[in-house]
Amino acid sequence: MCILYHYANANDRLVLGTSDRSELMIGYYTKYGDGAADILPIADLYKVQVRALAGYLQIDDAIIRKRSGPMLWKGHYAEQELGMSYEEIDSILYCLLDLKGSVKDTASMLGVEEERVRRVLRLVRSSRHKRAPPRICYIYNKNK
């Protein structure tokens, strides 16, 4: 990321990020790593929507079908690490976040176990800090 920002700054450019809404909401990225960017053009789209958009744009099928993953080691795939498909994660996120459904209602609507919904909700809650700007430690009291 430092190298990308070096070249962006040297050439008066911005760093374009690749994170989608699914990754951002469950925290499946490294803060200030692959999550660092000046603009996130697909951050409002769930992963399944990004794949659908890629199909609409006639992106090569091999790219669309490529398994998501950080590939920190050979065979390292996101869905395997997360223990569920992005189709399931996105459906749960949509029901919880967009429809404002409860855990029980989401599980019932999707026909999944409540524990799977709670697991996604825990990921969202535990990664909240990644989506927030850094906190400022105010040291100087201007009112004195």
N, C-alpha and C positions, 0 to 999 in steps of 0.2 A: 504494500500500500504506500509506503514511503516513496518508492521509486515512481509510482503512478503520480503521486502528488508533486514530486520534484519536476517531472516533465510537464504536468498540467500548469504548475506555477511558472515554470520557465517559458512556456508558450502561451500564457494567458488563456488557459483552457480550464474546463471543469472535469472532474472525475465522475464518470457515469457508473452508477451501481446496478447490480443485477438482481438484487433481492426482490422477491415477490411478497405478497401479503401473508401467505402461509408461513414462509420462513421468518418474516418479521414478527408475526403474532406469537409463534411458538418459541421464538428465540433461537432458531436454528441457523446461527451465524456467529461470527466472532466480532464482538464490539471493537471498533476501530481496526478491524481486519477486513474481511470480505464485506462487512456491514458499513464500512466507511465510504462515503460518497458525497458529492455535492448535489446530485439529483438522482432520484430513484423513479425512472419512468414506468416501471411495472409494479410498483409497490402497492398499488390499489387493487391489483388483480391476484386472485388465488392461483395456485400452481396449475390447477386444471383449466382455468381461464387462459393462462399464459400459453398452455399447450394448444388450446382451441384457437387462440389468436395466431399462433405459429402455423397451424393448419390452414387457416384462412389466408394467411400471407404466403402460402405455398412454400414454406420452409421445408427442406429435405426431411423426409419421414424418419431417417436414421437419427437426426438431431432431436426431433419431437419425441421419439420413443426412448432416447438415451436415458438411462436410469440416473436420477438425481443423487448427488452425493458430493461431499467435500473431497473424496479420494485422498485422504491423508495417508492411506495405505492401500495396497492392492485389494480390490473387492470391497471397499468401504462405501456403502450406499446408505442414503438417508432413510429410506423406508425400512430397511433392515434394522438400522440403529434405533429408529423411533418405534418399531414394533407395529406399525400400521401403514396402510397406503395413504398417499396424498389425497386420493378420492375420499377416503373416510375422514381424514383430518380436515379437509376442506369443507365437507358436509357438516361436520361437527362445529367447526369455526363459524360457518355461515349461520347455523341455527342459534348458536350461543351469542354471537356478536351482532349479526345483522338483524336477525329476527328477535333478539333479546329473550331467547328461550331459556328455561331452567334446565338443570341437568336432567331431571326426570322427563320433562317434555321433549328435550332433544333426543334422549335415548329412545323414547317411545316413537317419536316421529321417524327416526332413522332405523329403528329395529336393531339397535346395538345395546350392549350392556352399559349400565350407568357408570361402571368403573372406567370404561374407555372414554366416556365423556369427561369424567372427573380428571382423568389423566391429561387430556388435552387442556382442560381448564387450568390445571396445575402448571403446565408448561407456559401458558399465557401469563399467569400471575407471577411465576418465578422469574420470568424474563422481562418484566415491566421495566426494570432499571436499564435494560439495553435500549429501550425506545425513548428514554428520557434524556434531556441534555445533562451535562455534568452539573452537580450542585456547586454553588459558590459558597465558600466559607468567608463570611463577612468578618473582618478583623477590626477595621477602623470604624468607629462610631462617629458618624458625621454630626450627630446632634449634641455632642459635648461642647 
